[in-house]
Amino acid sequence: MATPLRQVHGSTGDPLAEAIELTRRLKLPHLRRTLADVIPTAKAQRWDPAEVVRVLLAEEAAGRDRANLHTRRKRAGFPAGKTFGDWDEQASSIPRATQDALKTLEWVRRRESLCVCGPSGTGKSHFTEALGQAAVEAGMTVAWFTIEDLGALVRRHRADDSIARALARIIRSDLIIVDDIGLLPVSPEAAEGFYRLVDAAYERRALAVSSNLHPSGFDEIMPKTLATATVDRLMHHAHIVVTQGDSFRLAQATSGQGVKPFS
């Protein structure tokens, strides 16, 4: 004997209104937003019931994907919203083959490191942020820091000795990016935070850094002992990319492209 269909209590007699109410109970907001459009279309075009279900569930899945992407991007803490959409791969001094290989994100999946170093204005931060954005779009989680952010982290958690727990949360991310190393001397807390992060992420998570200095010169801006231990771990499984040339920002400024002209 066939099992009878379960009756839905509290029916209003309006199937669409009842379906909308059920989407609230089941927390299906994206499906709810499309119901009013899909149902009339399905009736008019005589869709198969299975197709109606498929379309509605596809809308819910797509909506959740968009929401998750927004959440991952927000949690990453990217500074400027730079992506490969506004990246000039021809103008970059990074070889095209290297750019293409890094864009695959295979190095992130292998939990390797990336060091992008070179003069100011040669696209280091843009390139590393664009890689981070690409990782987010690929469903990965990313965390972005400046080196002084790591110093603030150490100071904030030193009082209750919770730095280890804070780092454990950070390295849950698939990719961790530390930007703009080498512009200024590094504070003792920042040097400690950078070492602790590199040590915690070593062979466990992918780590990317951008720097005005080659990692071999980090002892110029932080204590030699810490620099040696940090670089030893950072470079063991690292891809080293060296940028060259004049500053993109300076070139745009001197050619009048840095601002919009007055009308």
C-alpha positions, 0 to 999 in steps of 0.5 A: 500500500502506497504511503499517503502524502504528508499533509502540511498543517496550517495550509492557507489554500494558496499553494504559492503562499504556502510554498513561500512560507515553507521556504522561510521555515527551511531557510531557502531565501534564494529559492523564495526570491525566484518562486514568483517568477518561476511558477507562472513561467512553468505553468505557461510553458507546461514544464515537467514537475521535475524541471520546476524542482531542478530550476528552483534548487539550482537558484538556491544553490547559485544564491548560496554560492554567491553568498559564500563567495561574498563572505570569503572575500570579506573575511579575507580582508583584501585592501584594494579589490585588485583582481586579474581583471585590471592586471596588465600581464603584458606590462608586468616583468613577471614572465607570462609562463610564470604568471599562468602557472601561478594562476592555476593555484596548484602551488596553493593546493600543494601548500607551497610558498610564494615570494614576490620581491622587487622595487616599489610600484612594480605590481607585487601587491596587485599580483598577490592580491589578484592571486588571493581573489582568484583563490577565493573565487575557486572556493578557497579561504584567504587571509591578508595581512601587512607585517605590522598587522602581525605585530598588532596580533602579537601585542593583542594576544600576549597579555593572556598568552593566546597567540598560539590559538590566534595563529591556529585560527589564521592557518585554517585559511588555505592561503595566507598573504603578507604584504609590503615587507621591507619598506620600513624597519620591522618592529620586534613584535612584527618580527616575532609575529611573522616568524610565528606565522611562517612557522605555523604555516610551514608545510601546512598551508600556502603562504605568499609574501610581497617584499621590496627585499629578497628574502635573503635580505630580511636580516636587514629589517629584523633580528638576524636570528629570527630572520634566519629561522623565518627565511629557512622555513619560508623558502624551503618550498617557495617559488621566488618571483622577482619583479623589475622595472620602473614604478607603474604608479610613477609612470602613470603620474608623469604621463598624466594618467594618475588623475582625471583631468578637470572638465 
